[in-house]
Amino acid sequence: MKVVLRNPRREVDVAGPRRVKDVLKELRIIPETVLIIRGDELLTGDVMLDDTDTVELRPVMSGGGVGPGHLP
């Protein structure tokens, strides 16, 4: 399967079939730090992938929000 990584953008080939969580483990990526996307579907760690799949790993980003006392 093809795994597309961001920051920096690169592609890695990984043999399948295997579960998402096993792919992340092989690539030494902490599961909570990425979103795993196949097409327009967000995947969980237990989803099985095969050799024909292409998945994208996007870093999880969080930012400051507007909370009480911070309204304009």
C-alpha positions as CSV (number, residue, x, y, z in Angstrom):
1,M,0.0,0.0,0.0
2,K,1.0,3.6,-0.4
3,V,1.2,5.8,2.7
4,V,1.3,9.5,2.1
5,L,2.9,11.5,4.9
6,R,2.8,15.2,5.5
7,N,5.3,17.6,7.0
8,P,7.4,16.9,5.0
9,R,5.4,15.4,2.2
10,R,6.7,11.9,1.2
11,E,5.3,8.6,0.2
12,V,6.2,5.2,1.7
13,D,5.3,1.7,0.4
14,V,4.2,-0.7,3.1
15,A,3.3,-4.4,2.5
16,G,-0.3,-5.4,3.3
17,P,-2.7,-6.6,4.3
18,R,-2.4,-5.2,7.9
19,R,-4.3,-3.1,10.4
20,V,-3.8,0.7,10.5
21,K,-2.3,0.5,14.0
22,D,0.3,-2.0,12.7
23,V,1.3,0.3,9.9
24,L,1.7,3.2,12.3
25,K,3.8,1.0,14.6
26,E,6.1,0.0,11.7
27,L,6.5,3.7,10.7
28,R,7.1,4.6,14.4
29,I,4.2,7.1,14.4
30,I,2.3,7.7,17.6
31,P,-1.4,7.1,16.7
32,E,-2.7,10.1,18.6
33,T,-0.6,12.5,16.5
34,V,-2.2,11.7,13.1
35,L,-5.5,11.4,11.2
36,I,-5.5,8.4,8.9
37,I,-7.5,9.0,5.8
38,R,-8.5,6.7,2.9
39,G,-10.3,8.6,0.1
40,D,-12.8,10.7,2.1
41,E,-13.0,8.2,5.0
42,L,-11.4,8.8,8.4
43,L,-10.0,5.4,9.7
44,T,-9.5,3.9,13.1
45,G,-6.6,1.7,14.2
46,D,-8.5,-1.5,13.7
47,V,-9.3,-1.0,10.1
48,M,-7.7,-3.6,7.7
49,L,-5.7,-2.2,4.7
50,D,-4.5,-4.1,1.7
51,D,-1.8,-3.7,-0.9
52,T,-4.0,-1.7,-3.2
53,D,-4.9,1.0,-0.6
54,T,-3.6,4.5,-0.5
55,V,-3.8,6.2,2.9
56,E,-2.8,9.7,3.9
57,L,-1.5,10.5,7.4
58,R,-2.2,14.1,8.4
59,P,-0.7,15.6,11.6
60,V,-3.3,16.5,14.2
61,M,-3.3,20.2,14.8
62,S,-4.9,22.1,17.6
63,G,-5.0,25.8,18.2
64,G,-6.2,28.3,20.7
65,G,-9.9,29.0,20.8
66,V,-11.9,31.9,22.0
67,G,-13.2,31.3,25.5
68,P,-14.9,33.2,28.2
69,G,-13.1,36.4,28.9
70,H,-11.6,36.5,25.5
71,L,-14.5,37.7,23.4
72,P,-14.1,40.8,21.3
